[in-house]
Amino acid sequence: MNAIILCGGLSTRLGDITKTIPKVLLEIKGKTVLQWQLEKLKSVGINEVVLAAGHLAEVLHQNIGLHKDGVDLIYAIEQERLGTGGAIKHAWEYVSKPAEPTIILNGDIFTTIDLADMVKYLPPESDGIILGAKVEDAATYGTLEYDKNYHLKQFKEKEGLHQPGYINGGVYLFTATAKKYFSAEKSFSIEYDVFPKMKDLYVYESDKPWVDIGLPERLAWARENWKE
């Protein structure tokens, strides 16, 4: 199995906090975001991770190097803005086992899910499975619509409704067949240009704690409250 961490974004929502430091090097409870994510990946036997880097990639490399906490790191550095879909497509070229499933983590996601349990639910002949994370207020997120078998029917746009919902949790497990849905273009979105085309994608539903630290108030909340 392969793993990719998306960590090349500009992090504009965090303002000066990430002006000189990549988001994955921010500290939460004494560990960097990257260390938290590597621990999660190591729990399923991952010992090699591709970092889809871009903005401040040189700072990331200088601080982390090619090995961290027993994991070998490979840098897939964007030379231009590729979007979320383009970044995954580019990083996929660097994985060492292209025929095997690939775990992809957004570099600003914290979740207490058991990653091994999520892997267990991957239908081998499907396109993949994504984390459906429950949030108490889904107003600022797009939500997932899926059937009783957890087969994804559609991504619903942000509806502005202040109610609980299951959202795209930023953790994906794709089989090799998912590559066929990726655009031939260099720059594109996974959310808008790839997911709508996928015919056989499943949802791993989770009520466990989840937070996106991409906003200052969410980062502050995680620094105060997060625990595994």
mmCIF file of the C-alpha atoms, coordinates in Angstrom:
data_MODEL
# 
_entry.id   MODEL 
# 
loop_
_atom_site.group_PDB 
_atom_site.id 
_atom_site.type_symbol 
_atom_site.label_atom_id 
_atom_site.label_alt_id 
_atom_site.label_comp_id 
_atom_site.label_asym_id 
_atom_site.label_entity_id 
_atom_site.label_seq_id 
_atom_site.pdbx_PDB_ins_code 
_atom_site.Cartn_x 
_atom_site.Cartn_y 
_atom_site.Cartn_z 
_atom_site.occupancy 
_atom_site.B_iso_or_equiv 
_atom_site.pdbx_formal_charge 
_atom_site.auth_seq_id 
_atom_site.auth_comp_id 
_atom_site.auth_asym_id 
_atom_site.auth_atom_id 
_atom_site.pdbx_PDB_model_num 
ATOM 1   C CA . MET A 1 1   ? 0.000   0.000  0.000   1.00 0.00 ? 1   MET A CA 1 
ATOM 2   C CA . ASN A 1 2   ? 1.143   3.544  -0.786  1.00 0.00 ? 2   ASN A CA 1 
ATOM 3   C CA . ALA A 1 3   ? 0.590   6.875  0.962   1.00 0.00 ? 3   ALA A CA 1 
ATOM 4   C CA . ILE A 1 4   ? 0.500   10.518 -0.120  1.00 0.00 ? 4   ILE A CA 1 
ATOM 5   C CA . ILE A 1 5   ? 0.179   13.595 2.089   1.00 0.00 ? 5   ILE A CA 1 
ATOM 6   C CA . LEU A 1 6   ? -1.048  16.763 0.375   1.00 0.00 ? 6   LEU A CA 1 
ATOM 7   C CA . CYS A 1 7   ? 1.051   19.560 1.857   1.00 0.00 ? 7   CYS A CA 1 
ATOM 8   C CA . GLY A 1 8   ? 1.721   21.995 -0.980  1.00 0.00 ? 8   GLY A CA 1 
ATOM 9   C CA . GLY A 1 9   ? -1.094  24.498 -0.509  1.00 0.00 ? 9   GLY A CA 1 
ATOM 10  C CA . LEU A 1 10  ? -0.594  28.216 0.060   1.00 0.00 ? 10  LEU A CA 1 
ATOM 11  C CA . SER A 1 11  ? -2.518  28.104 3.366   1.00 0.00 ? 11  SER A CA 1 
ATOM 12  C CA . THR A 1 12  ? -3.870  31.598 2.743   1.00 0.00 ? 12  THR A CA 1 
ATOM 13  C CA . ARG A 1 13  ? -6.678  31.131 5.280   1.00 0.00 ? 13  ARG A CA 1 
ATOM 14  C CA . LEU A 1 14  ? -4.101  30.961 8.086   1.00 0.00 ? 14  LEU A CA 1 
ATOM 15  C CA . GLY A 1 15  ? -2.527  34.283 7.092   1.00 0.00 ? 15  GLY A CA 1 
ATOM 16  C CA . ASP A 1 16  ? 0.789   35.108 8.765   1.00 0.00 ? 16  ASP A CA 1 
ATOM 17  C CA . ILE A 1 17  ? 0.788   31.838 10.734  1.00 0.00 ? 17  ILE A CA 1 
ATOM 18  C CA . THR A 1 18  ? 2.021   29.958 7.654   1.00 0.00 ? 18  THR A CA 1 
ATOM 19  C CA . LYS A 1 19  ? 3.912   32.755 5.938   1.00 0.00 ? 19  LYS A CA 1 
ATOM 20  C CA . THR A 1 20  ? 7.284   31.129 6.617   1.00 0.00 ? 20  THR A CA 1 
ATOM 21  C CA . ILE A 1 21  ? 6.355   27.638 7.801   1.00 0.00 ? 21  ILE A CA 1 
ATOM 22  C CA . PRO A 1 22  ? 4.372   24.923 5.998   1.00 0.00 ? 22  PRO A CA 1 
ATOM 23  C CA . LYS A 1 23  ? 1.087   23.954 7.603   1.00 0.00 ? 23  LYS A CA 1 
ATOM 24  C CA . VAL A 1 24  ? 2.284   20.382 8.228   1.00 0.00 ? 24  VAL A CA 1 
ATOM 25  C CA . LEU A 1 25  ? 5.065   21.724 10.460  1.00 0.00 ? 25  LEU A CA 1 
ATOM 26  C CA . LEU A 1 26  ? 2.677   23.524 12.803  1.00 0.00 ? 26  LEU A CA 1 
ATOM 27  C CA . GLU A 1 27  ? 2.695   22.008 16.286  1.00 0.00 ? 27  GLU A CA 1 
ATOM 28  C CA . ILE A 1 28  ? -0.308  20.494 18.029  1.00 0.00 ? 28  ILE A CA 1 
ATOM 29  C CA . LYS A 1 29  ? 0.249   19.137 21.545  1.00 0.00 ? 29  LYS A CA 1 
ATOM 30  C CA . GLY A 1 30  ? 4.023   18.848 21.136  1.00 0.00 ? 30  GLY A CA 1 
ATOM 31  C CA . LYS A 1 31  ? 4.018   17.163 17.727  1.00 0.00 ? 31  LYS A CA 1 
ATOM 32  C CA . THR A 1 32  ? 3.867   18.571 14.233  1.00 0.00 ? 32  THR A CA 1 
ATOM 33  C CA . VAL A 1 33  ? 0.862   17.895 12.035  1.00 0.00 ? 33  VAL A CA 1 
ATOM 34  C CA . LEU A 1 34  ? 3.163   15.739 9.893   1.00 0.00 ? 34  LEU A CA 1 
ATOM 35  C CA . GLN A 1 35  ? 4.190   13.617 12.883  1.00 0.00 ? 35  GLN A CA 1 
ATOM 36  C CA . TRP A 1 36  ? 0.550   13.035 13.835  1.00 0.00 ? 36  TRP A CA 1 
ATOM 37  C CA . GLN A 1 37  ? -0.197  11.924 10.275  1.00 0.00 ? 37  GLN A CA 1 
ATOM 38  C CA . LEU A 1 38  ? 2.880   9.696  9.979   1.00 0.00 ? 38  LEU A CA 1 
ATOM 39  C CA . GLU A 1 39  ? 1.831   7.916  13.179  1.00 0.00 ? 39  GLU A CA 1 
ATOM 40  C CA . LYS A 1 40  ? -1.556  7.266  11.645  1.00 0.00 ? 40  LYS A CA 1 
ATOM 41  C CA . LEU A 1 41  ? 0.019   5.844  8.480   1.00 0.00 ? 41  LEU A CA 1 
ATOM 42  C CA . LYS A 1 42  ? 2.532   3.714  10.370  1.00 0.00 ? 42  LYS A CA 1 
ATOM 43  C CA . SER A 1 43  ? -0.403  2.026  12.131  1.00 0.00 ? 43  SER A CA 1 
ATOM 44  C CA . VAL A 1 44  ? -1.286  0.332  8.821   1.00 0.00 ? 44  VAL A CA 1 
ATOM 45  C CA . GLY A 1 45  ? 2.291   -0.664 7.979   1.00 0.00 ? 45  GLY A CA 1 
ATOM 46  C CA . ILE A 1 46  ? 3.212   2.317  5.827   1.00 0.00 ? 46  ILE A CA 1 
ATOM 47  C CA . ASN A 1 47  ? 6.963   3.017  5.887   1.00 0.00 ? 47  ASN A CA 1 
ATOM 48  C CA . GLU A 1 48  ? 7.239   5.235  2.809   1.00 0.00 ? 48  GLU A CA 1 
ATOM 49  C CA . VAL A 1 49  ? 5.244   8.408  2.180   1.00 0.00 ? 49  VAL A CA 1 
ATOM 50  C CA . VAL A 1 50  ? 5.153   10.768 -0.784  1.00 0.00 ? 50  VAL A CA 1 
ATOM 51  C CA . LEU A 1 51  ? 4.864   14.420 0.236   1.00 0.00 ? 51  LEU A CA 1 
ATOM 52  C CA . ALA A 1 52  ? 2.973   16.396 -2.411  1.00 0.00 ? 52  ALA A CA 1 
ATOM 53  C CA . ALA A 1 53  ? 4.821   19.626 -1.674  1.00 0.00 ? 53  ALA A CA 1 
ATOM 54  C CA . GLY A 1 54  ? 4.893   23.028 -3.303  1.00 0.00 ? 54  GLY A CA 1 
ATOM 55  C CA . HIS A 1 55  ? 4.687   26.231 -1.283  1.00 0.00 ? 55  HIS A CA 1 
ATOM 56  C CA . LEU A 1 56  ? 7.654   26.322 1.144   1.00 0.00 ? 56  LEU A CA 1 
ATOM 57  C CA . ALA A 1 57  ? 8.814   22.893 -0.022  1.00 0.00 ? 57  ALA A CA 1 
ATOM 58  C CA . GLU A 1 58  ? 12.432  23.858 0.658   1.00 0.00 ? 58  GLU A CA 1 
ATOM 59  C CA . VAL A 1 59  ? 11.577  24.702 4.283   1.00 0.00 ? 59  VAL A CA 1 
ATOM 60  C CA . LEU A 1 60  ? 9.838   21.351 4.670   1.00 0.00 ? 60  LEU A CA 1 
ATOM 61  C CA . HIS A 1 61  ? 12.841  19.500 3.238   1.00 0.00 ? 61  HIS A CA 1 
ATOM 62  C CA . GLN A 1 62  ? 15.327  21.388 5.423   1.00 0.00 ? 62  GLN A CA 1 
ATOM 63  C CA . ASN A 1 63  ? 13.354  20.666 8.588   1.00 0.00 ? 63  ASN A CA 1 
ATOM 64  C CA . ILE A 1 64  ? 12.321  17.068 7.931   1.00 0.00 ? 64  ILE A CA 1 
ATOM 65  C CA . GLY A 1 65  ? 14.793  15.617 5.444   1.00 0.00 ? 65  GLY A CA 1 
ATOM 66  C CA . LEU A 1 66  ? 14.282  12.230 3.818   1.00 0.00 ? 66  LEU A CA 1 
ATOM 67  C CA . HIS A 1 67  ? 13.398  10.218 6.929   1.00 0.00 ? 67  HIS A CA 1 
ATOM 68  C CA . LYS A 1 68  ? 11.152  10.943 9.899   1.00 0.00 ? 68  LYS A CA 1 
ATOM 69  C CA . ASP A 1 69  ? 10.043  8.676  12.736  1.00 0.00 ? 69  ASP A CA 1 
ATOM 70  C CA . GLY A 1 70  ? 10.979  5.524  10.839  1.00 0.00 ? 70  GLY A CA 1 
ATOM 71  C CA . VAL A 1 71  ? 9.288   6.586  7.603   1.00 0.00 ? 71  VAL A CA 1 
ATOM 72  C CA . ASP A 1 72  ? 11.074  7.274  4.306   1.00 0.00 ? 72  ASP A CA 1 
ATOM 73  C CA . LEU A 1 73  ? 9.917   10.507 2.686   1.00 0.00 ? 73  LEU A CA 1 
ATOM 74  C CA . ILE A 1 74  ? 9.757   11.200 -1.048  1.00 0.00 ? 74  ILE A CA 1 
ATOM 75  C CA . TYR A 1 75  ? 9.167   14.754 -2.264  1.00 0.00 ? 75  TYR A CA 1 
ATOM 76  C CA . ALA A 1 76  ? 6.881   15.325 -5.252  1.00 0.00 ? 76  ALA A CA 1 
ATOM 77  C CA . ILE A 1 77  ? 7.375   19.076 -5.653  1.00 0.00 ? 77  ILE A CA 1 
ATOM 78  C CA . GLU A 1 78  ? 5.005   21.126 -7.779  1.00 0.00 ? 78  GLU A CA 1 
ATOM 79  C CA . GLN A 1 79  ? 6.730   23.561 -10.101 1.00 0.00 ? 79  GLN A CA 1 
ATOM 80  C CA . GLU A 1 80  ? 3.385   25.283 -10.703 1.00 0.00 ? 80  GLU A CA 1 
ATOM 81  C CA . ARG A 1 81  ? -0.014  25.319 -9.018  1.00 0.00 ? 81  ARG A CA 1 
ATOM 82  C CA . LEU A 1 82  ? -1.689  21.971 -9.793  1.00 0.00 ? 82  LEU A CA 1 
ATOM 83  C CA . GLY A 1 83  ? -4.853  22.038 -7.683  1.00 0.00 ? 83  GLY A CA 1 
ATOM 84  C CA . THR A 1 84  ? -5.834  19.146 -5.427  1.00 0.00 ? 84  THR A CA 1 
ATOM 85  C CA . GLY A 1 85  ? -6.422  16.736 -8.306  1.00 0.00 ? 85  GLY A CA 1 
ATOM 86  C CA . GLY A 1 86  ? -3.272  17.673 -10.170 1.00 0.00 ? 86  GLY A CA 1 
ATOM 87  C CA . ALA A 1 87  ? -1.214  17.385 -6.993  1.00 0.00 ? 87  ALA A CA 1 
ATOM 88  C CA . ILE A 1 88  ? -2.459  13.845 -6.362  1.00 0.00 ? 88  ILE A CA 1 
ATOM 89  C CA . LYS A 1 89  ? -1.875  12.869 -9.987  1.00 0.00 ? 89  LYS A CA 1 
ATOM 90  C CA . HIS A 1 90  ? 1.677   14.246 -9.844  1.00 0.00 ? 90  HIS A CA 1 
ATOM 91  C CA . ALA A 1 91  ? 2.475   12.591 -6.503  1.00 0.00 ? 91  ALA A CA 1 
ATOM 92  C CA . TRP A 1 92  ? 1.057   9.244  -7.687  1.00 0.00 ? 92  TRP A CA 1 
ATOM 93  C CA . GLU A 1 93  ? 3.933   9.054  -10.163 1.00 0.00 ? 93  GLU A CA 1 
ATOM 94  C CA . TYR A 1 94  ? 6.332   8.778  -7.213  1.00 0.00 ? 94  TYR A CA 1 
ATOM 95  C CA . VAL A 1 95  ? 4.749   5.848  -5.343  1.00 0.00 ? 95  VAL A CA 1 
ATOM 96  C CA . SER A 1 96  ? 6.735   2.625  -5.335  1.00 0.00 ? 96  SER A CA 1 
ATOM 97  C CA . LYS A 1 97  ? 3.748   0.231  -5.674  1.00 0.00 ? 97  LYS A CA 1 
ATOM 98  C CA . PRO A 1 98  ? 1.480   1.810  -8.334  1.00 0.00 ? 98  PRO A CA 1 
ATOM 99  C CA . ALA A 1 99  ? -0.714  -1.294 -8.655  1.00 0.00 ? 99  ALA A CA 1 
ATOM 100 C CA . GLU A 1 100 ? -1.624  -1.230 -4.950  1.00 0.00 ? 100 GLU A CA 1 
ATOM 101 C CA . PRO A 1 101 ? -4.140  1.031  -3.157  1.00 0.00 ? 101 PRO A CA 1 
ATOM 102 C CA . THR A 1 102 ? -2.974  4.490  -2.125  1.00 0.00 ? 102 THR A CA 1 
ATOM 103 C CA . ILE A 1 103 ? -3.967  6.360  1.040   1.00 0.00 ? 103 ILE A CA 1 
ATOM 104 C CA . ILE A 1 104 ? -4.169  10.132 0.540   1.00 0.00 ? 104 ILE A CA 1 
ATOM 105 C CA . LEU A 1 105 ? -4.353  12.575 3.448   1.00 0.00 ? 105 LEU A CA 1 
ATOM 106 C CA . ASN A 1 106 ? -5.053  16.276 3.291   1.00 0.00 ? 106 ASN A CA 1 
ATOM 107 C CA . GLY A 1 107 ? -2.216  17.907 5.198   1.00 0.00 ? 107 GLY A CA 1 
ATOM 108 C CA . ASP A 1 108 ? -4.490  19.867 7.526   1.00 0.00 ? 108 ASP A CA 1 
ATOM 109 C CA . ILE A 1 109 ? -6.742  17.075 8.780   1.00 0.00 ? 109 ILE A CA 1 
ATOM 110 C CA . PHE A 1 110 ? -6.865  15.651 12.293  1.00 0.00 ? 110 PHE A CA 1 
ATOM 111 C CA . THR A 1 111 ? -8.999  12.587 12.928  1.00 0.00 ? 111 THR A CA 1 
ATOM 112 C CA . THR A 1 112 ? -9.075  9.792  15.507  1.00 0.00 ? 112 THR A CA 1 
ATOM 113 C CA . ILE A 1 113 ? -10.368 7.158  13.112  1.00 0.00 ? 113 ILE A CA 1 
ATOM 114 C CA . ASP A 1 114 ? -8.749  3.737  13.127  1.00 0.00 ? 114 ASP A CA 1 
ATOM 115 C CA . LEU A 1 115 ? -7.132  3.808  9.698   1.00 0.00 ? 115 LEU A CA 1 
ATOM 116 C CA . ALA A 1 116 ? -6.775  0.020  9.705   1.00 0.00 ? 116 ALA A CA 1 
ATOM 117 C CA . ASP A 1 117 ? -10.542 -0.292 10.083  1.00 0.00 ? 117 ASP A CA 1 
ATOM 118 C CA . MET A 1 118 ? -11.085 2.035  7.121   1.00 0.00 ? 118 MET A CA 1 
ATOM 119 C CA . VAL A 1 119 ? -8.693  -0.038 5.003   1.00 0.00 ? 119 VAL A CA 1 
ATOM 120 C CA . LYS A 1 120 ? -10.643 -3.158 5.966   1.00 0.00 ? 120 LYS A CA 1 
ATOM 121 C CA . TYR A 1 121 ? -13.792 -1.755 4.362   1.00 0.00 ? 121 TYR A CA 1 
ATOM 122 C CA . LEU A 1 122 ? -12.208 -0.995 0.973   1.00 0.00 ? 122 LEU A CA 1 
ATOM 123 C CA . PRO A 1 123 ? -14.064 -3.028 -1.699  1.00 0.00 ? 123 PRO A CA 1 
ATOM 124 C CA . PRO A 1 124 ? -11.151 -4.351 -3.804  1.00 0.00 ? 124 PRO A CA 1 
ATOM 125 C CA . GLU A 1 125 ? -12.938 -3.946 -7.135  1.00 0.00 ? 125 GLU A CA 1 
ATOM 126 C CA . SER A 1 126 ? -14.160 -0.414 -6.385  1.00 0.00 ? 126 SER A CA 1 
ATOM 127 C CA . ASP A 1 127 ? -12.605 2.965  -7.189  1.00 0.00 ? 127 ASP A CA 1 
ATOM 128 C CA . GLY A 1 128 ? -11.984 3.554  -3.502  1.00 0.00 ? 128 GLY A CA 1 
ATOM 129 C CA . ILE A 1 129 ? -13.374 4.734  -0.197  1.00 0.00 ? 129 ILE A CA 1 
ATOM 130 C CA . ILE A 1 130 ? -13.355 8.169  1.423   1.00 0.00 ? 130 ILE A CA 1 
ATOM 131 C CA . LEU A 1 131 ? -13.802 9.323  4.983   1.00 0.00 ? 131 LEU A CA 1 
ATOM 132 C CA . GLY A 1 132 ? -17.256 10.680 5.756   1.00 0.00 ? 132 GLY A CA 1 
ATOM 133 C CA . ALA A 1 133 ? -16.573 12.715 8.892   1.00 0.00 ? 133 ALA A CA 1 
ATOM 134 C CA . LYS A 1 134 ? -19.472 13.873 11.027  1.00 0.00 ? 134 LYS A CA 1 
ATOM 135 C CA . VAL A 1 135 ? -19.502 17.537 12.030  1.00 0.00 ? 135 VAL A CA 1 
ATOM 136 C CA . GLU A 1 136 ? -22.102 19.181 14.238  1.00 0.00 ? 136 GLU A CA 1 
ATOM 137 C CA . ASP A 1 137 ? -22.400 22.216 11.960  1.00 0.00 ? 137 ASP A CA 1 
ATOM 138 C CA . ALA A 1 138 ? -22.081 21.381 8.269   1.00 0.00 ? 138 ALA A CA 1 
ATOM 139 C CA . ALA A 1 139 ? -23.049 24.871 7.044   1.00 0.00 ? 139 ALA A CA 1 
ATOM 140 C CA . THR A 1 140 ? -19.591 25.676 5.673   1.00 0.00 ? 140 THR A CA 1 
ATOM 141 C CA . TYR A 1 141 ? -18.904 22.227 4.223   1.00 0.00 ? 141 TYR A CA 1 
ATOM 142 C CA . GLY A 1 142 ? -20.154 20.215 1.309   1.00 0.00 ? 142 GLY A CA 1 
ATOM 143 C CA . THR A 1 143 ? -21.882 17.041 2.502   1.00 0.00 ? 143 THR A CA 1 
ATOM 144 C CA . LEU A 1 144 ? -21.994 13.464 1.235   1.00 0.00 ? 144 LEU A CA 1 
ATOM 145 C CA . GLU A 1 145 ? -25.080 11.640 0.040   1.00 0.00 ? 145 GLU A CA 1 
ATOM 146 C CA . TYR A 1 146 ? -24.823 7.853  0.027   1.00 0.00 ? 146 TYR A CA 1 
ATOM 147 C CA . ASP A 1 147 ? -27.078 4.811  0.220   1.00 0.00 ? 147 ASP A CA 1 
ATOM 148 C CA . LYS A 1 148 ? -27.486 2.169  2.959   1.00 0.00 ? 148 LYS A CA 1 
ATOM 149 C CA . ASN A 1 149 ? -24.542 0.238  1.491   1.00 0.00 ? 149 ASN A CA 1 
ATOM 150 C CA . TYR A 1 150 ? -22.370 3.361  1.832   1.00 0.00 ? 150 TYR A CA 1 
ATOM 151 C CA . HIS A 1 151 ? -22.094 3.724  -1.923  1.00 0.00 ? 151 HIS A CA 1 
ATOM 152 C CA . LEU A 1 152 ? -21.575 7.411  -2.699  1.00 0.00 ? 152 LEU A CA 1 
ATOM 153 C CA . LYS A 1 153 ? -24.378 8.962  -4.755  1.00 0.00 ? 153 LYS A CA 1 
ATOM 154 C CA . GLN A 1 154 ? -23.228 12.579 -4.841  1.00 0.00 ? 154 GLN A CA 1 
ATOM 155 C CA . PHE A 1 155 ? -21.313 15.407 -3.231  1.00 0.00 ? 155 PHE A CA 1 
ATOM 156 C CA . LYS A 1 156 ? -23.743 18.102 -2.175  1.00 0.00 ? 156 LYS A CA 1 
ATOM 157 C CA . GLU A 1 157 ? -22.586 21.701 -2.360  1.00 0.00 ? 157 GLU A CA 1 
ATOM 158 C CA . LYS A 1 158 ? -22.450 23.877 0.749   1.00 0.00 ? 158 LYS A CA 1 
ATOM 159 C CA . GLU A 1 159 ? -26.069 24.504 1.696   1.00 0.00 ? 159 GLU A CA 1 
ATOM 160 C CA . GLY A 1 160 ? -25.516 26.870 4.606   1.00 0.00 ? 160 GLY A CA 1 
ATOM 161 C CA . LEU A 1 161 ? -27.694 24.779 6.903   1.00 0.00 ? 161 LEU A CA 1 
ATOM 162 C CA . HIS A 1 162 ? -26.580 24.801 10.536  1.00 0.00 ? 162 HIS A CA 1 
ATOM 163 C CA . GLN A 1 163 ? -27.137 21.123 11.249  1.00 0.00 ? 163 GLN A CA 1 
ATOM 164 C CA . PRO A 1 164 ? -25.061 17.945 11.660  1.00 0.00 ? 164 PRO A CA 1 
ATOM 165 C CA . GLY A 1 165 ? -23.846 16.206 8.532   1.00 0.00 ? 165 GLY A CA 1 
ATOM 166 C CA . TYR A 1 166 ? -21.239 13.882 7.060   1.00 0.00 ? 166 TYR A CA 1 
ATOM 167 C CA . ILE A 1 167 ? -18.653 15.721 5.025   1.00 0.00 ? 167 ILE A CA 1 
ATOM 168 C CA . ASN A 1 168 ? -15.648 14.893 2.885   1.00 0.00 ? 168 ASN A CA 1 
ATOM 169 C CA . GLY A 1 169 ? -13.138 14.183 5.660   1.00 0.00 ? 169 GLY A CA 1 
ATOM 170 C CA . GLY A 1 170 ? -10.020 14.602 3.535   1.00 0.00 ? 170 GLY A CA 1 
ATOM 171 C CA . VAL A 1 171 ? -8.857  10.979 3.862   1.00 0.00 ? 171 VAL A CA 1 
ATOM 172 C CA . TYR A 1 172 ? -9.041  8.925  0.672   1.00 0.00 ? 172 TYR A CA 1 
ATOM 173 C CA . LEU A 1 173 ? -8.107  5.351  -0.137  1.00 0.00 ? 173 LEU A CA 1 
ATOM 174 C CA . PHE A 1 174 ? -7.986  4.874  -3.906  1.00 0.00 ? 174 PHE A CA 1 
ATOM 175 C CA . THR A 1 175 ? -7.437  1.694  -5.853  1.00 0.00 ? 175 THR A CA 1 
ATOM 176 C CA . ALA A 1 176 ? -5.261  1.848  -8.963  1.00 0.00 ? 176 ALA A CA 1 
ATOM 177 C CA . THR A 1 177 ? -8.394  1.958  -11.172 1.00 0.00 ? 177 THR A CA 1 
ATOM 178 C CA . ALA A 1 178 ? -9.244  5.429  -9.815  1.00 0.00 ? 178 ALA A CA 1 
ATOM 179 C CA . LYS A 1 179 ? -6.488  6.905  -11.977 1.00 0.00 ? 179 LYS A CA 1 
ATOM 180 C CA . LYS A 1 180 ? -8.667  6.641  -15.068 1.00 0.00 ? 180 LYS A CA 1 
ATOM 181 C CA . TYR A 1 181 ? -10.879 9.464  -13.780 1.00 0.00 ? 181 TYR A CA 1 
ATOM 182 C CA . PHE A 1 182 ? -8.039  11.947 -13.477 1.00 0.00 ? 182 PHE A CA 1 
ATOM 183 C CA . SER A 1 183 ? -7.855  14.711 -16.054 1.00 0.00 ? 183 SER A CA 1 
ATOM 184 C CA . ALA A 1 184 ? -5.214  14.850 -18.750 1.00 0.00 ? 184 ALA A CA 1 
ATOM 185 C CA . GLU A 1 185 ? -4.736  18.493 -17.794 1.00 0.00 ? 185 GLU A CA 1 
ATOM 186 C CA . LYS A 1 186 ? -2.009  19.478 -15.342 1.00 0.00 ? 186 LYS A CA 1 
ATOM 187 C CA . SER A 1 187 ? -4.131  21.519 -12.964 1.00 0.00 ? 187 SER A CA 1 
ATOM 188 C CA . PHE A 1 188 ? -7.549  20.400 -11.733 1.00 0.00 ? 188 PHE A CA 1 
ATOM 189 C CA . SER A 1 189 ? -9.618  19.757 -8.622  1.00 0.00 ? 189 SER A CA 1 
ATOM 190 C CA . ILE A 1 190 ? -10.194 16.369 -7.004  1.00 0.00 ? 190 ILE A CA 1 
ATOM 191 C CA . GLU A 1 191 ? -13.487 17.636 -5.556  1.00 0.00 ? 191 GLU A CA 1 
ATOM 192 C CA . TYR A 1 192 ? -14.989 19.127 -8.724  1.00 0.00 ? 192 TYR A CA 1 
ATOM 193 C CA . ASP A 1 193 ? -13.228 17.366 -11.604 1.00 0.00 ? 193 ASP A CA 1 
ATOM 194 C CA . VAL A 1 194 ? -12.643 13.815 -10.354 1.00 0.00 ? 194 VAL A CA 1 
ATOM 195 C CA . PHE A 1 195 ? -15.146 12.771 -7.677  1.00 0.00 ? 195 PHE A CA 1 
ATOM 196 C CA . PRO A 1 196 ? -18.236 13.529 -9.821  1.00 0.00 ? 196 PRO A CA 1 
ATOM 197 C CA . LYS A 1 197 ? -16.911 11.121 -12.490 1.00 0.00 ? 197 LYS A CA 1 
ATOM 198 C CA . MET A 1 198 ? -16.238 8.219  -10.155 1.00 0.00 ? 198 MET A CA 1 
ATOM 199 C CA . LYS A 1 199 ? -18.887 5.509  -10.457 1.00 0.00 ? 199 LYS A CA 1 
ATOM 200 C CA . ASP A 1 200 ? -17.898 3.140  -7.675  1.00 0.00 ? 200 ASP A CA 1 
ATOM 201 C CA . LEU A 1 201 ? -16.788 5.170  -4.655  1.00 0.00 ? 201 LEU A CA 1 
ATOM 202 C CA . TYR A 1 202 ? -17.725 4.270  -1.083  1.00 0.00 ? 202 TYR A CA 1 
ATOM 203 C CA . VAL A 1 203 ? -17.940 6.191  2.195   1.00 0.00 ? 203 VAL A CA 1 
ATOM 204 C CA . TYR A 1 204 ? -16.344 5.219  5.497   1.00 0.00 ? 204 TYR A CA 1 
ATOM 205 C CA . GLU A 1 205 ? -18.738 6.841  7.944   1.00 0.00 ? 205 GLU A CA 1 
ATOM 206 C CA . SER A 1 206 ? -17.237 8.095  11.195  1.00 0.00 ? 206 SER A CA 1 
ATOM 207 C CA . ASP A 1 207 ? -18.584 9.986  14.212  1.00 0.00 ? 207 ASP A CA 1 
ATOM 208 C CA . LYS A 1 208 ? -15.126 10.244 15.782  1.00 0.00 ? 208 LYS A CA 1 
ATOM 209 C CA . PRO A 1 209 ? -13.482 13.624 16.441  1.00 0.00 ? 209 PRO A CA 1 
ATOM 210 C CA . TRP A 1 210 ? -12.338 15.417 13.286  1.00 0.00 ? 210 TRP A CA 1 
ATOM 211 C CA . VAL A 1 211 ? -11.001 18.898 12.613  1.00 0.00 ? 211 VAL A CA 1 
ATOM 212 C CA . ASP A 1 212 ? -9.585  20.821 9.668   1.00 0.00 ? 212 ASP A CA 1 
ATOM 213 C CA . ILE A 1 213 ? -6.915  23.169 11.074  1.00 0.00 ? 213 ILE A CA 1 
ATOM 214 C CA . GLY A 1 214 ? -6.968  25.396 7.984   1.00 0.00 ? 214 GLY A CA 1 
ATOM 215 C CA . LEU A 1 215 ? -8.545  28.324 9.843   1.00 0.00 ? 215 LEU A CA 1 
ATOM 216 C CA . PRO A 1 216 ? -6.939  30.161 12.799  1.00 0.00 ? 216 PRO A CA 1 
ATOM 217 C CA . GLU A 1 217 ? -9.850  29.419 15.145  1.00 0.00 ? 217 GLU A CA 1 
ATOM 218 C CA . ARG A 1 218 ? -9.801  25.707 14.277  1.00 0.00 ? 218 ARG A CA 1 
ATOM 219 C CA . LEU A 1 219 ? -6.038  25.556 14.742  1.00 0.00 ? 219 LEU A CA 1 
ATOM 220 C CA . ALA A 1 220 ? -6.417  27.224 18.129  1.00 0.00 ? 220 ALA A CA 1 
ATOM 221 C CA . TRP A 1 221 ? -9.153  24.748 19.095  1.00 0.00 ? 221 TRP A CA 1 
ATOM 222 C CA . ALA A 1 222 ? -6.924  21.781 18.155  1.00 0.00 ? 222 ALA A CA 1 
ATOM 223 C CA . ARG A 1 223 ? -3.984  23.160 20.101  1.00 0.00 ? 223 ARG A CA 1 
ATOM 224 C CA . GLU A 1 224 ? -6.194  23.472 23.157  1.00 0.00 ? 224 GLU A CA 1 
ATOM 225 C CA . ASN A 1 225 ? -8.338  20.354 22.917  1.00 0.00 ? 225 ASN A CA 1 
ATOM 226 C CA . TRP A 1 226 ? -6.851  17.680 20.663  1.00 0.00 ? 226 TRP A CA 1 
ATOM 227 C CA . LYS A 1 227 ? -6.059  14.250 22.012  1.00 0.00 ? 227 LYS A CA 1 
ATOM 228 C CA . GLU A 1 228 ? -5.706  10.875 20.324  1.00 0.00 ? 228 GLU A CA 1 
# 
